[in-house]
Amino acid sequence: MIIKKLFLSFFTLFLLSFFSTTSAGALTFEKLPLAQKSQQWSVQVEEASMEKELAQPEKGKFHTYSLKINKIGEDVDSVQVYLYRNEPNSNTRFSLVSCPPSAPCSKEDSELAKQMNDGHPYLFSNFLLAEKATELEVEIVWTGNKEGRLMKETFIFK
């Protein structure tokens, strides 16, 4: 009986120490580019463009990256791209792009679709990602085959 209690105690301590040392830390991409793909899309996270007028990384606050999306599958009628980051200890995802209604940030959905159908990727040359984030989520929503049905794929970089 005492041996079982000791074994259980050591096993519990082992599990606690294992999970406390493997907790998620800030998201940093050590080796770029990172890529994921599906039958329809290729998504690549790369080093940010470092032009003077663009945001620069700030130690302790955020990193900067760029994003490139290629359509590698069937042609699309419309496409929208959304970027999100997580917040530690929360189920909420925060958008990395926000625009006032009076100044839309992107082209019309059909214009972006035409660009991508013509073989030109969607490029986001510089975006900020908070250091406290542990995931980058890229969501692509599109319609295809003139049927108007929305389709969605999500790519998560950890």
N, C-alpha and C positions, 0 to 999 in steps of 0.2 A: 504494500500500500504506500509506504513512504517512497519507494523507488518510483512509483507511478506519479506521485505528487512532484517529486524532484524533476522527473522527465518532463512533465507538463509545464513546470515553471521554466525550465531551461528552453523548452520549445517556444513558449510564449515570449520570452526575452529575445530569442533568436528572431522570431517573426517581427517583433517591434523594432529591433535594431535594423533589420533588413529593409522594412518599409520606410523607416525614417531616413535612411541613407539614399534611397532611390526616389525621393520626392522630386517633383518637377521643378526645374529652375527656369530662369529666363530663357527665352528663345533666341539663340544665336546660331546662325548658319555658318559653321566652321569652313565648309568647302562649297564654294559656289561655282557654277550654277547648280541648282537643284531642279530636277524635272520629274513630272508625273504625266502620264498620258492615258487616254482611253481610246476607244475606237473613233471618237468624234473630235477630241481635243488634245493638244499638247500644251502643258502649262510649265513655264520655266521661271524660277526666281533667280535673279542675277544681281550683280553689283549695281548699285545706283549710279546714275549719271551724276558727275560731280561738278556740274557747271555752277558758276558763282550765284546765279539768280535762283537756283534750286535749293531746297532745304538740305542742310548738312546734318550729319549725325551729331548727337550731343551725349557725351558720356554720362551714364547714370540716368538718362531719360529715354532716349530712343535711338534706333538704328535706321538707316535708309537702305532701301532695296529698289530694284526695278522688276517689272513683270512683263513677260512676253507670252502671248497666247496665240497658237496657230490652230486653224481648223484643218484637221487631217482626215475628216470623214466626209459625209454627204453635205451638199450645199444647204444653207440655211436661209430662211426668209427674214428673220430678225434675230438679234442677239443682244443680251445685256450681261455685263460683268460686274460682280460685287465682291468687295474685299472686306473681310472681318478679322478682328483679333479677339481673343478671349480676355477675360479679366480673372485673375486668380480668385478662387473661392466664390465664383459666380457662374451661373448657367447662361448669363447674358453675353451676347456677342456684340462688339462695337464696330460700326462701319469705319473703314479707313478713309472713305471719301464722303464728303458732304458738300452740298451745293445749295444755295438759296434758289427758290422757285424762279426768280427773275433771271438767273444765270445758270442754265443747265450745264452740267459738267461734260456730258458726252454727246456724241453725234446721235442723230436719230437711230433707232434700233435697226432700221432697214439699211441705212447708209453703212453702218458698221458691218452688217451682214454682207453687203456687196463687196466691201473692202476685203473681208476675210475670204469670201468666195473667190475673189480675184487673186488669192495667194498672198495677200499682205497681212501680217500679223497685227493683233491688238498690242500696242506697246504702252506701258505706263513706266516712264523713265525714272521716276523718283517718288517713292511713297515712304511715309514715316511708320515705324512699327515700334510701339512702346517696349522698353526693355522688360517690363513686368509680364508681357505677353508670353505664353508658352505654346500658342498655336496661331498659325496664319491660315485662314479659310478663304479659298477662292471659289466663288459660286458663279456658274455660267448658266443662264436661262436663255432658251432659244425656241424658235418655231421652225418647222421644216416641212417640206413636201406640200406647201400651200394649204395644209389642213388647219392651221391656226392653233393646234394643240401645243401647250407649253411643255417643254422638256427641261430637265435640270440635272446638272452634274456638279458635285462638290469635291474639291481637291483640298486636303488638309496637310499642311506642312508642319512638322513638329521638330 
